[in-house]
Amino acid sequence: MSIILFAGIVLLIIIFVLLKIFGSDNFPWIQFYTRGRESGFTLQEVNLLRRAAVENRIQNPVSLFWSVRQLDRCLRSMILRYRSNGNDGIRPEMISKLFDFPQKS
């Protein structure tokens, strides 16, 4: 039993180290998803916002939920992508929700 426990701990340590080494950045995305859910967005919408934040190279993606300037920057790129590529996972309701978001907070 202790061998299995030891092997599990070693496996978790190896996974943690590999994630740190091969991770694209050190940003705590769990905090981003938590804040997005608290703000009333669905998981799919938060994931779309995450992609927009990465594409726009936003230093602190959580700022999308409190900075109108950062949110506008992402909205602009999402609208341009929606117009050029068609849907790409972006729904008009999502864009409308993002436009209304700064007024609620």
C-alpha positions in Angstrom: 0.0 0.0 0.0 2.8 2.4 0.9 4.5 1.7 -2.4 1.4 2.7 -4.3 1.1 5.9 -2.3 4.8 6.7 -2.9 4.5 6.0 -6.6 1.4 8.3 -6.8 3.3 11.1 -5.0 6.3 10.7 -7.3 4.0 10.7 -10.4 2.3 13.9 -9.2 5.7 15.6 -8.7 6.8 14.6 -12.2 3.6 15.9 -13.7 3.9 19.2 -11.8 7.5 19.6 -12.9 6.7 18.9 -16.6 3.8 21.4 -16.5 6.2 24.0 -15.2 8.8 23.3 -17.8 6.6 22.9 -20.8 3.8 25.3 -19.8 3.4 28.2 -22.3 3.4 30.8 -19.5 3.2 31.1 -15.7 -0.2 32.8 -15.6 -2.7 31.1 -13.2 -5.5 30.3 -15.6 -7.5 28.8 -12.8 -7.9 32.3 -11.4 -9.1 33.5 -14.8 -11.7 30.8 -15.2 -12.9 31.3 -11.6 -13.3 35.0 -12.1 -15.1 34.5 -15.4 -17.6 32.1 -13.9 -18.2 34.5 -11.0 -18.9 37.2 -13.6 -21.7 35.1 -15.1 -20.0 33.7 -18.2 -20.3 30.1 -19.2 -17.3 27.9 -19.5 -17.4 28.1 -23.3 -17.5 31.9 -23.1 -14.6 32.1 -20.7 -12.6 29.8 -22.9 -13.2 32.1 -25.8 -12.1 35.1 -23.7 -9.0 33.2 -22.8 -8.2 32.6 -26.5 -8.8 36.3 -27.2 -6.5 37.3 -24.3 -3.7 35.1 -25.5 -4.1 36.3 -29.1 -4.0 39.9 -28.0 -1.0 39.2 -25.7 -2.7 40.7 -22.6 -0.2 40.6 -19.7 -2.9 40.0 -17.1 -5.9 38.3 -18.7 -7.9 38.6 -15.5 -8.0 42.3 -16.2 -10.6 41.6 -18.9 -13.1 41.4 -16.1 -12.3 44.8 -14.6 -10.6 46.9 -17.3 -12.8 48.3 -20.0 -9.8 49.2 -22.1 -8.6 45.5 -22.2 -12.1 44.2 -22.8 -12.5 46.6 -25.7 -9.2 45.5 -27.2 -10.4 41.8 -27.1 -13.8 42.7 -28.3 -12.4 44.5 -31.3 -10.3 41.4 -32.3 -13.3 39.1 -31.7 -15.6 41.1 -33.9 -13.0 41.3 -36.7 -12.4 37.6 -36.5 -16.2 37.0 -36.5 -16.6 39.2 -39.6 -13.7 37.6 -41.5 -13.9 33.9 -40.5 -17.6 33.5 -39.9 -18.6 32.0 -36.6 -15.3 30.5 -35.2 -17.1 29.8 -31.9 -18.2 33.4 -31.4 -22.0 34.0 -31.1 -23.6 37.4 -31.4 -25.1 36.9 -28.0 -21.6 36.5 -26.5 -20.5 39.8 -28.1 -23.7 41.5 -26.8 -23.1 40.1 -23.3 -19.5 41.4 -23.4 -20.7 44.9 -24.5 -23.1 44.9 -21.5 -20.6 43.5 -19.1 -18.8 46.8 -18.1 -22.1 48.4 -17.3 -23.0 45.7 -14.8 -19.7 45.8 -12.9 
